[in-house]
């Protein structure tokens, strides 16, 4: 038996769902291996690429919410893919026309649809068959070339370093003590990973007893004849009652799809192709003269309620992403986003309705609230007792909370798949000497230290020998692009920083703190240059931590392009003015699905605690420590304040009242 291959995440399934998740996780810095049984048989190919949550008539509820959330992500998601690869996925927000052969008996409005009578609908699409009596127009729906999308996704993940094993299907998931310890394959032995994602589509049931079964779909495509007069007579999707007709911008017309419960029986059938052609010609008679170009089939992964299975699975380190049935293409962006957020410990409430447990007895299994983290097991937050030591910088004892446990359970800080116990980051600049810097960093308890690449590379005053001054086996280096005034400079320096980290022993370090600062007086970051540099660095596989103004819109845009965190400033660098823009930072925190690190301007431990009480995931503090009268003591104070603020955030403050509320009881008093 071949030896195991270890990675952060192992994805079983090489269809569009597995590829989309692989891309998302890789851009967050995780190492990813993907097993693809047969790329050509994936459900991605048994689809026409419709993005039709409204035309499908999905009733209000969690499924519609999930589909609409994914549709909203589509424009930015495909733009990211096309930027990464330089290839088009054929995204076309063309709207969808849904012709009907009878007028509905009720006049209730349809979700996001406009009713068109028998005459009006023919203006929207000339040449409709006489059977059409009217229909609905859904302007918010659209389409994507699903086959092109699958190929582009595949290229993108390979370019970013995902290891794809084509033709390698999983044969067994080996579970021990509630964890998937290894995954067997017939061709390449066994694989292992910190976390396993089952995205095997219709084949999922072969590996795990979940209610997912294949529904075969047959497809066909036509080609507009030469000399027809127009390269594409259809400008929008026709979603008929028993056929859908999807025009492609290259002149093809896709017809779909049958739905057959025949297991994994391969091949097109005469009956299936005949059904497609007859229904299409009845809806749009002119198609009878078009050229039949291709026929194919695939297997959709269906569940009893036609909802996907998403989120935590029966094993601690196993996540499900399967059973998407007719909506795999549509749901790819939101599935990738939610699954990746779940893996790094971020809340993903949309997943709750799609748990595998909806098909089981309520008492059959107990499901963990979130899957195990990708890298390290969940650690605990320790409340430190500052009175327990008389010497600054020495280890401090733990103090019990309320006379009970000495620890408070908290998820670790996770950035780009790497976990950290401390939520304080510090820097290396402005210290009087290296010894003071080392003691201050140790006293703070931080695990991430940022280093200015340009100053180290050029041996700037005060930075000679800096790279060798710290033990990088114990501290995670965060190279930064300080001193860069343009996006081009920052990209070049980030590449140097990655090489510097490798030379110092951190060969897998792809982190960069992105700073693009043309303003020499206030040192305010350039939003456009930062976004431009971030897009390119994410494409190159960096885990980007961008330093920005507290701009909620920019923060969301940077998150969408794939940044690992956002780092809004509290006030100008080194000013010690504290948090001057708390309202905007609060908005960023509320809307972010990546860690929010408050960076710059914090001057006192009380300000550090206040930032954490707002819900910030971490802080970066340098000048307030380095330029304090006693930097070592201040380092320790900032470390304690970060812990206290985090603990207070979880504890929850009391409501603010306009009137007093007595602390002592007004009843049951002892009287003489």
C-alpha positions as CSV (number, residue, x, y, z in Angstrom):
1,X,0.0,0.0,0.0
2,X,1.4,3.4,-0.9
3,X,2.1,5.8,1.9
4,X,-0.3,8.5,2.9
5,X,-0.1,12.0,1.5
6,X,-0.8,14.8,4.1
7,X,-2.4,18.1,3.4
8,X,-4.6,20.6,5.2
9,X,-7.8,19.6,3.3
10,X,-8.6,16.7,1.1
11,X,-11.6,17.1,-1.2
12,X,-13.2,14.0,-2.5
13,X,-14.9,15.0,-5.7
14,X,-13.7,16.9,-8.8
15,X,-16.9,18.4,-10.1
16,X,-17.7,22.1,-10.0
17,X,-18.6,22.1,-6.2
18,X,-15.3,20.4,-5.2
19,X,-13.3,22.7,-7.5
20,X,-15.0,25.8,-6.2
21,X,-14.3,24.9,-2.6
22,X,-10.7,24.0,-3.5
23,X,-10.2,27.5,-5.0
24,X,-11.6,29.3,-2.0
25,X,-9.6,27.3,0.5
26,X,-6.3,27.6,-1.5
27,X,-6.8,31.4,-1.7
28,X,-7.0,31.4,2.1
29,X,-3.6,29.7,2.3
30,X,-4.6,26.1,2.9
31,X,-2.9,23.2,1.2
32,X,-5.5,21.3,-0.7
33,X,-5.5,17.9,-2.5
34,X,-8.5,17.0,-4.7
35,X,-9.5,13.5,-5.9
36,X,-11.4,13.5,-9.1
37,X,-13.0,10.2,-10.1
38,X,-14.0,11.2,-13.6
39,X,-14.2,14.8,-14.6
40,X,-16.2,14.0,-17.7
41,X,-19.0,12.3,-15.7
42,X,-19.5,15.1,-13.2
43,X,-23.0,16.6,-12.8
44,X,-21.5,19.8,-14.1
45,X,-21.8,18.3,-17.5
46,X,-25.5,17.3,-17.1
47,X,-26.6,20.9,-16.9
48,X,-27.2,23.9,-19.2
49,X,-25.7,26.5,-16.8
50,X,-28.9,28.2,-15.9
51,X,-28.8,30.6,-13.0
52,X,-32.6,30.5,-12.4
53,X,-33.7,30.6,-8.7
54,X,-36.7,32.7,-9.7
55,X,-37.7,30.9,-12.9
56,X,-37.4,27.5,-11.1
57,X,-40.2,28.6,-8.8
58,X,-38.4,27.7,-5.6
59,X,-40.8,28.5,-2.8
60,X,-39.7,31.0,-0.1
61,X,-37.5,29.5,2.6
62,X,-33.9,28.4,3.2
63,X,-33.4,26.9,-0.3
64,X,-34.5,30.1,-2.0
65,X,-32.4,32.2,0.3
66,X,-29.4,30.1,-0.5
67,X,-29.9,30.3,-4.2
68,X,-30.5,34.1,-4.2
69,X,-27.4,34.6,-2.1
70,X,-25.3,32.6,-4.6
71,X,-26.8,34.4,-7.6
72,X,-25.8,37.7,-6.0
73,X,-22.2,36.5,-5.7
74,X,-21.9,35.3,-9.3
75,X,-20.7,38.5,-11.1
76,X,-17.8,39.0,-8.7
77,X,-17.0,35.3,-8.5
78,X,-16.7,34.9,-12.3
79,X,-14.8,38.1,-12.6
80,X,-12.2,36.7,-10.1
81,X,-12.0,33.4,-12.1
82,X,-11.5,35.2,-15.4
83,X,-8.9,37.5,-13.9
84,X,-7.0,34.5,-12.5
85,X,-7.0,32.5,-15.7
86,X,-7.5,34.9,-18.6
87,X,-10.3,32.7,-19.8
88,X,-14.1,33.4,-20.2
89,X,-16.7,31.3,-18.5
90,X,-19.5,32.7,-20.6
91,X,-21.4,34.4,-17.8
92,X,-24.5,36.1,-19.4
93,X,-27.1,37.9,-17.2
94,X,-29.5,37.6,-20.1
95,X,-32.7,37.1,-18.1
96,X,-35.0,34.1,-18.4
97,X,-38.3,33.8,-20.3
98,X,-40.7,31.2,-19.0
99,X,-43.4,30.5,-21.6
100,X,-46.6,28.7,-20.5
101,X,-49.1,26.7,-22.5
102,X,-52.0,27.7,-20.4
103,X,-52.8,30.9,-18.4
104,X,-52.4,30.4,-14.6
105,X,-55.7,30.1,-12.7
106,X,-54.6,32.6,-10.0
107,X,-53.3,36.1,-10.3
108,X,-50.8,35.9,-7.4
109,X,-47.5,37.6,-8.4
110,X,-44.5,35.3,-9.0
111,X,-41.2,35.9,-7.2
112,X,-39.2,38.5,-9.2
113,X,-41.3,37.7,-12.3
114,X,-43.4,39.8,-14.6
115,X,-46.4,38.3,-16.4
116,X,-46.5,38.7,-20.2
117,X,-49.7,38.0,-22.1
118,X,-49.8,36.0,-25.3
119,X,-49.0,39.0,-27.6
120,X,-46.3,40.6,-25.4
121,X,-44.3,37.4,-24.9
122,X,-43.8,37.2,-28.6
123,X,-42.1,40.6,-28.6
124,X,-39.6,39.2,-26.1
125,X,-39.0,36.1,-28.2
126,X,-40.3,36.0,-31.8
127,X,-41.2,32.6,-33.3
128,X,-42.7,31.0,-30.2
129,X,-45.0,28.0,-31.0
130,X,-48.8,28.4,-31.1
131,X,-49.0,26.4,-27.9
132,X,-47.7,29.3,-25.9
133,X,-50.4,31.3,-24.2
134,X,-48.3,33.7,-22.2
135,X,-45.5,33.5,-19.6
136,X,-43.2,35.2,-17.1
137,X,-40.1,37.3,-17.6
138,X,-37.4,36.9,-14.9
139,X,-34.8,39.7,-15.6
140,X,-32.6,38.9,-12.6
141,X,-31.8,35.3,-13.7
142,X,-29.2,34.4,-16.2
143,X,-26.7,31.7,-17.3
144,X,-23.1,30.6,-17.5
145,X,-21.4,28.2,-19.8
146,X,-21.2,25.3,-17.3
147,X,-18.6,23.3,-19.3
148,X,-16.4,26.4,-19.7
149,X,-16.8,27.2,-16.0
150,X,-15.7,23.7,-15.0
151,X,-12.6,23.9,-17.2
152,X,-11.7,27.4,-16.0
153,X,-12.1,26.4,-12.4
154,X,-9.9,23.4,-13.0
155,X,-7.2,25.6,-14.5
156,X,-7.4,28.1,-11.7
157,X,-7.0,25.6,-8.9
158,X,-4.1,23.9,-10.6
159,X,-2.4,27.2,-11.2
160,X,-2.8,28.1,-7.6
161,X,-1.2,24.9,-6.4
162,X,-4.0,22.6,-5.6
163,X,-2.9,19.0,-6.2
164,X,-5.5,17.4,-8.5
165,X,-5.5,13.6,-8.9
166,X,-7.6,12.9,-12.0
167,X,-9.0,9.4,-12.5
168,X,-8.6,8.7,-8.8
169,X,-11.8,7.9,-7.0
170,X,-12.1,7.3,-3.3
171,X,-13.2,3.8,-2.3
172,X,-13.5,4.1,1.5
173,X,-13.4,6.6,4.3
174,X,-11.6,5.1,7.3
175,X,-13.1,6.4,10.5
176,X,-11.5,6.0,13.9
177,X,-12.7,7.6,17.2
178,X,-15.0,9.9,15.4
179,X,-12.5,11.2,12.8
180,X,-11.6,10.3,9.2
181,X,-8.1,9.1,9.5
182,X,-7.5,8.2,5.9
183,X,-9.2,7.9,2.5
184,X,-8.5,4.8,0.3
185,X,-8.3,4.9,-3.4
186,X,-8.0,2.0,-5.8
187,X,-5.2,3.5,-8.0
188,X,-3.0,5.6,-5.7
189,X,-3.2,4.1,-2.2
190,X,-4.3,6.2,0.8
191,X,-4.5,9.9,1.4
192,X,-4.9,11.8,4.7
193,X,-5.6,15.3,5.7
194,X,-6.6,17.5,8.7
195,X,-10.0,17.8,7.2
196,X,-11.9,15.9,4.5
197,X,-14.7,17.4,2.4
198,X,-17.1,15.0,0.7
199,X,-18.2,16.6,-2.6
200,X,-18.5,13.4,-4.6
201,X,-22.0,14.2,-6.0
202,X,-24.0,11.2,-7.1
203,X,-21.3,8.9,-5.9
204,X,-21.4,10.1,-2.2
205,X,-23.6,7.3,-1.1
206,X,-20.9,4.8,-2.0
207,X,-18.6,6.3,0.7
208,X,-21.1,7.4,3.3
209,X,-24.7,6.3,4.1
210,X,-26.3,9.6,3.2
211,X,-29.5,9.9,1.0
212,X,-27.9,11.0,-2.2
213,X,-28.7,9.1,-5.4
214,X,-28.1,9.6,-9.1
215,X,-30.6,11.0,-11.5
216,X,-29.4,10.7,-15.1
217,X,-29.9,13.7,-17.3
218,X,-29.5,13.6,-21.1
219,X,-28.6,16.8,-23.0
220,X,-28.3,17.9,-26.6
221,X,-27.0,20.9,-28.5
222,X,-27.9,22.5,-31.8
223,X,-25.9,24.8,-34.0
224,X,-27.4,27.8,-35.9
225,X,-27.1,26.9,-39.6
226,X,-24.6,28.8,-41.8
227,X,-26.3,31.6,-43.7
228,X,-29.2,31.8,-41.3
229,X,-28.9,35.6,-41.1
230,X,-27.9,35.9,-37.4
231,X,-25.3,34.1,-35.4
232,X,-27.8,33.6,-32.5
233,X,-31.5,34.1,-32.9
234,X,-32.1,33.7,-29.1
235,X,-31.1,36.4,-26.8
236,X,-32.4,34.9,-23.6
237,X,-33.0,31.5,-22.0
238,X,-36.4,29.8,-22.6
239,X,-37.5,27.9,-19.5
240,X,-40.4,25.8,-20.8
241,X,-42.7,23.5,-18.8
242,X,-40.8,20.4,-20.0
243,X,-37.7,21.7,-21.8
244,X,-35.2,24.5,-21.4
245,X,-33.5,26.1,-24.3
246,X,-30.3,28.0,-23.5
247,X,-28.5,30.1,-26.2
248,X,-24.7,30.4,-26.0
249,X,-22.9,33.5,-27.3
250,X,-20.8,31.2,-29.6
251,X,-23.9,30.3,-31.6
252,X,-24.8,27.0,-29.9
253,X,-28.2,26.3,-28.4
254,X,-28.3,23.8,-25.5
255,X,-31.4,21.7,-24.8
256,X,-32.0,20.0,-21.5
257,X,-32.7,17.9,-19.7
258,X,-34.3,14.6,-19.1
259,X,-34.5,13.2,-15.6
260,X,-34.2,9.4,-15.3
261,X,-33.9,7.2,-12.3
262,X,-31.7,4.5,-13.9
263,X,-28.8,4.5,-11.6
264,X,-25.4,4.9,-13.3
265,X,-26.6,3.5,-16.7
266,X,-24.4,5.3,-19.2
267,X,-25.1,6.7,-22.7
268,X,-27.7,8.7,-24.6
269,X,-30.9,7.0,-25.5
270,X,-33.1,7.4,-28.6
271,X,-36.1,8.1,-26.4
272,X,-34.2,10.7,-24.4
273,X,-32.9,12.6,-27.4
274,X,-36.3,12.4,-29.1
275,X,-37.9,13.9,-26.0
276,X,-35.5,16.8,-26.0
277,X,-35.9,17.6,-29.7
278,X,-39.7,17.2,-29.8
279,X,-40.3,19.5,-26.8
280,X,-37.8,22.1,-28.0
281,X,-39.4,22.2,-31.5
282,X,-42.9,22.6,-30.1
283,X,-41.7,25.6,-28.1
284,X,-39.7,27.2,-30.8
285,X,-40.5,25.6,-34.2
286,X,-37.7,27.1,-36.2
287,X,-35.2,24.9,-34.3
288,X,-36.4,22.0,-36.6
289,X,-34.0,23.3,-39.2
290,X,-31.0,23.7,-37.0
291,X,-28.1,21.3,-37.0
292,X,-27.9,18.6,-34.2
293,X,-24.3,19.1,-33.0
294,X,-23.8,17.0,-29.9
295,X,-25.5,14.8,-27.3
296,X,-24.2,13.9,-23.8
297,X,-25.3,12.8,-20.4
298,X,-24.4,13.1,-16.7
299,X,-25.6,12.2,-13.2
300,X,-27.2,14.7,-10.9
301,X,-26.9,14.1,-7.2
302,X,-30.5,14.1,-5.9
303,X,-31.8,14.0,-2.3
304,X,-35.4,13.2,-1.2
305,X,-36.2,16.9,-0.7
306,X,-34.0,18.1,-3.5
307,X,-32.0,20.2,-1.1
308,X,-28.2,19.8,-0.8
309,X,-26.4,18.3,2.2
310,X,-24.0,21.0,3.5
311,X,-21.9,21.4,6.6
312,X,-20.7,19.1,9.4
313,X,-21.0,15.4,9.0
314,X,-21.0,12.4,11.3
315,X,-17.2,12.5,11.7
316,X,-15.5,15.4,13.5
317,X,-13.2,16.4,10.6
318,X,-15.6,15.6,7.8
319,X,-17.8,18.2,5.9
320,X,-20.5,17.5,3.4
321,X,-21.0,19.5,0.2
322,X,-23.1,17.2,-2.0
323,X,-26.7,16.6,-3.2
324,X,-27.1,19.8,-5.1
325,X,-29.3,18.1,-7.8
326,X,-30.4,20.7,-10.4
327,X,-28.7,23.7,-8.7
328,X,-25.0,22.7,-8.5
329,X,-23.9,25.4,-11.0
330,X,-25.9,28.1,-9.4
331,X,-24.9,27.2,-5.8
332,X,-21.1,26.8,-6.4
333,X,-20.1,30.3,-5.2
334,X,-22.1,30.2,-2.0
335,X,-21.3,26.6,-1.2
336,X,-17.5,27.3,-1.5
337,X,-17.9,30.4,0.7
338,X,-20.0,28.8,3.4
339,X,-17.9,25.6,3.6
340,X,-14.6,27.5,3.8
341,X,-16.0,29.8,6.5
342,X,-17.3,26.9,8.4
343,X,-13.8,25.2,8.3
344,X,-12.1,28.3,9.8
345,X,-14.6,28.5,12.6
346,X,-16.7,31.4,11.2
347,X,-20.4,31.2,11.8
348,X,-22.4,30.2,8.7
349,X,-26.1,30.2,9.7
350,X,-27.3,29.5,6.2
351,X,-25.8,26.0,6.5
352,X,-28.1,25.0,9.4
353,X,-31.1,24.1,7.2
354,X,-29.1,21.8,5.0
355,X,-27.7,19.5,7.7
356,X,-27.6,15.7,6.9
357,X,-29.5,15.2,10.2
358,X,-32.8,16.3,8.7
359,X,-33.1,12.8,7.3
360,X,-32.4,11.0,10.6
361,X,-34.0,10.5,14.0
362,X,-33.4,13.6,16.2
363,X,-31.7,11.5,18.8
364,X,-29.7,9.3,16.4
365,X,-26.5,11.4,16.4
366,X,-25.3,14.6,18.1
367,X,-23.9,17.0,15.5
368,X,-21.0,19.3,16.4
369,X,-21.8,23.0,16.0
370,X,-18.9,23.6,13.7
371,X,-16.4,21.2,12.1
372,X,-12.9,20.8,13.4
373,X,-10.6,23.6,12.4
374,X,-8.3,22.9,9.5
375,X,-5.0,23.3,11.2
376,X,-4.7,22.9,15.0
377,X,-7.3,21.7,17.6
378,X,-9.3,24.3,19.4
379,X,-7.3,25.9,22.2
380,X,-8.5,27.7,25.3
381,X,-8.3,31.4,26.3
382,X,-6.5,31.8,29.6
383,X,-7.2,34.7,31.9
384,X,-3.8,35.8,33.3
385,X,-3.3,37.0,36.9
386,X,-1.1,40.1,36.8
387,X,-0.6,39.9,40.5
388,X,1.0,36.5,40.3
389,X,4.5,37.7,39.4
390,X,6.7,40.5,40.5
391,X,9.0,40.5,37.4
392,X,7.9,41.7,34.1
393,X,8.3,39.2,31.3
394,X,8.1,36.1,33.5
395,X,5.4,33.5,32.9
396,X,2.1,34.4,34.7
397,X,-0.2,32.0,36.4
398,X,-3.8,31.4,35.5
399,X,-6.6,32.8,37.7
400,X,-9.9,30.9,38.0
401,X,-13.1,32.6,36.8
402,X,-15.8,32.8,39.4
403,X,-13.9,30.3,41.4
404,X,-14.3,27.7,38.7
405,X,-12.4,26.8,35.6
406,X,-9.2,28.7,34.9
407,X,-10.0,28.8,31.2
408,X,-12.6,30.3,28.9
409,X,-13.3,28.3,25.7
410,X,-12.7,30.2,22.5
411,X,-11.9,29.4,18.9
412,X,-8.4,30.2,18.0
413,X,-7.6,33.0,15.6
414,X,-7.5,31.5,12.1
415,X,-5.9,33.3,9.2
416,X,-5.6,31.6,5.8
417,X,-6.0,28.2,7.4
418,X,-3.3,28.8,10.1
419,X,-4.3,29.1,13.7
420,X,-2.9,31.3,16.5
421,X,-3.6,31.3,20.2
422,X,-2.7,35.0,20.7
423,X,-4.9,37.7,19.1
424,X,-2.2,40.4,19.4
425,X,0.2,41.1,16.6
426,X,3.2,43.3,17.1
427,X,5.9,44.9,15.0
428,X,9.7,45.4,15.1
429,X,10.1,49.1,14.4
430,X,11.0,52.0,16.6
431,X,12.6,50.0,19.5
432,X,15.7,51.5,21.1
433,X,17.6,48.1,20.7
434,X,17.0,44.5,19.8
435,X,17.1,43.2,23.3
436,X,14.2,45.5,24.4
437,X,12.3,44.4,21.3
438,X,12.8,40.7,22.1
439,X,11.7,41.2,25.7
440,X,8.6,43.3,24.7
441,X,7.5,40.8,22.1
442,X,7.9,37.9,24.6
443,X,6.0,39.8,27.3
444,X,3.1,40.5,24.9
445,X,2.6,36.8,24.2
446,X,2.1,37.6,20.5
447,X,2.8,34.9,17.9
448,X,2.7,37.1,14.7
449,X,5.4,39.8,14.2
450,X,5.4,42.1,11.2
451,X,8.6,43.0,9.5
452,X,9.2,45.8,6.9
453,X,10.7,44.0,4.0
454,X,12.3,47.0,2.3
455,X,14.0,48.1,5.5
456,X,15.4,44.7,6.2
457,X,16.5,44.2,2.6
458,X,18.3,47.6,2.5
459,X,19.7,47.4,6.1
460,X,18.0,50.7,6.9
461,X,19.1,52.4,10.2
462,X,17.9,50.5,13.2
463,X,17.1,47.4,11.0
464,X,20.6,46.0,10.5
465,X,20.4,42.3,11.6
466,X,16.7,42.5,12.3
467,X,15.9,39.3,10.4
468,X,18.3,37.4,12.6
469,X,17.3,39.1,15.9
470,X,14.2,36.9,16.6
471,X,13.6,33.2,16.8
472,X,11.5,32.6,13.7
473,X,10.9,29.0,14.7
474,X,8.6,30.3,17.5
475,X,7.2,33.5,15.8
476,X,5.2,33.7,12.6
477,X,6.7,36.3,10.3
478,X,4.3,38.8,8.7
479,X,6.3,40.6,5.9
480,X,4.9,44.0,5.2
481,X,5.3,46.4,2.2
482,X,5.8,49.5,4.3
483,X,7.4,52.3,2.2
484,X,5.7,51.3,-1.0
485,X,3.8,54.1,-2.7
486,X,2.3,52.2,-5.6
487,X,0.7,48.9,-6.3
488,X,3.5,47.8,-8.5
489,X,6.1,48.5,-5.7
490,X,4.0,46.7,-3.2
491,X,3.7,43.6,-5.4
492,X,7.4,43.5,-6.0
493,X,8.2,43.9,-2.3
494,X,5.7,41.2,-1.3
495,X,7.5,38.7,-3.5
496,X,10.8,39.6,-1.8
497,X,9.1,39.2,1.6
498,X,7.9,35.7,0.7
499,X,11.5,34.7,-0.3
500,X,12.9,36.3,2.9
501,X,10.5,34.2,5.0
502,X,11.6,31.1,3.2
503,X,15.3,31.9,3.8
504,X,14.5,32.2,7.5
505,X,13.0,28.8,7.6
506,X,9.3,29.5,7.0
507,X,9.0,27.8,3.7
508,X,5.2,27.7,3.7
509,X,4.8,31.3,4.7
510,X,2.7,33.1,2.0
511,X,1.5,35.9,4.3
512,X,1.9,39.6,3.4
513,X,0.7,42.7,5.2
514,X,-0.2,44.9,2.2
515,X,0.6,48.6,2.6
516,X,0.3,51.1,-0.3
517,X,0.9,54.5,1.2
518,X,1.7,57.5,-1.1
519,X,0.8,60.0,1.6
520,X,3.9,61.0,3.6
521,X,2.3,63.3,6.1
522,X,-0.7,61.3,7.5
523,X,0.5,57.8,6.1
524,X,-3.1,57.1,4.9
525,X,-3.3,54.0,2.6
526,X,-4.3,54.4,-1.0
527,X,-7.6,52.4,-1.5
528,X,-7.3,52.0,-5.3
529,X,-3.7,50.9,-5.2
530,X,-4.4,48.6,-2.3
531,X,-7.2,46.9,-4.1
532,X,-5.1,46.6,-7.3
533,X,-2.2,45.1,-5.5
534,X,-4.4,42.7,-3.5
535,X,-6.1,41.3,-6.6
536,X,-2.7,40.5,-8.1
537,X,-1.2,39.0,-4.9
538,X,-4.2,36.8,-4.3
539,X,-3.8,35.5,-7.8
540,X,-0.2,34.7,-7.0
541,X,-1.3,32.6,-4.0
542,X,-0.5,35.1,-1.2
543,X,-2.5,35.3,2.0
544,X,-3.1,39.1,1.8
545,X,-3.7,41.1,5.0
546,X,-4.5,44.6,3.6
547,X,-4.0,47.8,5.7
548,X,-6.9,50.1,4.9
549,X,-8.9,53.1,6.0
550,X,-12.0,52.1,7.9
551,X,-14.1,52.0,4.8
552,X,-16.8,49.2,4.9
553,X,-17.2,49.1,1.2
554,X,-13.5,48.7,0.5
555,X,-13.2,46.1,3.2
556,X,-16.0,44.0,1.6
557,X,-14.5,44.4,-1.8
558,X,-11.1,43.2,-0.6
559,X,-12.7,40.3,1.1
560,X,-14.5,39.4,-2.1
561,X,-11.2,39.4,-4.1
562,X,-9.8,36.8,-1.7
563,X,-8.0,38.7,1.1
564,X,-7.3,36.6,4.2
565,X,-8.2,39.5,6.6
566,X,-9.0,43.2,6.5
567,X,-7.0,45.6,8.7
568,X,-8.8,48.9,9.2
569,X,-6.8,51.7,10.9
570,X,-8.1,53.1,14.2
571,X,-6.3,56.4,13.6
572,X,-3.2,57.4,11.7
573,X,-0.1,55.2,12.2
574,X,1.9,56.0,15.3
575,X,-0.5,58.8,16.4
576,X,-1.7,57.2,19.6
577,X,-5.1,58.8,19.0
578,X,-6.9,55.6,19.7
579,X,-10.1,54.5,17.9
580,X,-11.4,57.6,16.1
581,X,-13.7,55.7,13.7
582,X,-15.4,53.1,15.8
583,X,-18.7,53.4,13.9
584,X,-17.1,52.4,10.6
585,X,-15.0,49.6,12.2
586,X,-18.2,48.2,13.8
587,X,-19.8,48.1,10.4
588,X,-16.8,46.3,8.9
589,X,-16.8,43.8,11.8
590,X,-20.6,43.1,11.4
591,X,-20.3,42.4,7.7
592,X,-16.9,40.6,7.5
593,X,-16.6,36.9,7.0
594,X,-12.8,37.1,7.3
595,X,-10.9,38.2,10.5
596,X,-10.9,41.9,11.2
597,X,-7.6,43.2,12.6
598,X,-7.6,46.7,14.0
599,X,-4.3,48.2,13.0
600,X,-2.7,51.6,13.8
601,X,-3.5,54.4,16.3
602,X,-4.0,52.4,19.5
603,X,-2.1,54.1,22.3
604,X,-3.2,52.5,25.5
605,X,-4.3,49.1,26.8
606,X,-7.8,50.5,27.5
607,X,-8.1,51.4,23.7
608,X,-6.9,47.9,22.8
609,X,-9.5,46.3,25.1
610,X,-12.2,48.6,23.6
611,X,-11.3,47.5,20.1
612,X,-11.6,43.8,21.1
613,X,-14.9,44.5,22.9
614,X,-16.3,45.8,19.6
615,X,-15.8,42.3,18.2
616,X,-12.4,42.7,16.4
617,X,-10.7,39.4,15.8
618,X,-7.2,40.7,16.5
619,X,-5.1,43.8,17.0
620,X,-1.7,45.0,15.5
621,X,0.1,47.3,17.9
622,X,3.7,48.5,17.5
623,X,4.4,52.2,18.3
624,X,2.4,52.2,21.6
625,X,4.7,49.4,22.8
626,X,8.0,50.4,21.3
627,X,7.9,54.0,22.3
628,X,6.4,53.5,25.8
629,X,8.6,54.6,28.8
630,X,8.8,50.9,29.6
631,X,8.2,48.9,26.4
632,X,8.4,45.5,28.1
633,X,5.7,46.4,30.6
634,X,3.6,47.9,27.9
635,X,3.9,44.8,25.8
636,X,2.6,42.8,28.7
637,X,-0.2,45.3,29.3
638,X,-1.3,45.2,25.7
639,X,-1.3,41.4,25.7
640,X,-3.5,41.4,28.8
641,X,-5.8,44.0,27.4
642,X,-6.3,42.0,24.2
643,X,-7.3,39.0,26.3
644,X,-9.6,41.0,28.6
645,X,-11.3,42.7,25.6
646,X,-11.9,39.3,23.9
647,X,-13.3,37.9,27.1
648,X,-15.6,40.9,27.6
649,X,-16.9,40.6,24.1
650,X,-17.9,37.0,24.7
651,X,-19.3,37.7,28.2
652,X,-21.6,40.5,26.8
653,X,-22.0,43.9,28.4
654,X,-25.1,44.9,30.3
655,X,-27.7,47.0,28.5
656,X,-27.4,50.8,28.8
657,X,-30.3,52.2,30.8
658,X,-31.6,55.8,31.2
659,X,-32.4,55.2,34.9
660,X,-30.7,53.5,37.8
661,X,-31.2,49.9,38.7
662,X,-30.3,48.9,42.3
663,X,-27.7,46.2,42.7
664,X,-29.1,45.1,46.1
665,X,-32.5,43.4,46.3
666,X,-35.5,45.4,47.4
667,X,-37.2,42.4,48.9
668,X,-36.2,39.9,51.6
669,X,-34.2,42.5,53.5
670,X,-33.3,41.8,57.1
671,X,-34.9,44.4,59.4
672,X,-34.7,45.0,63.2
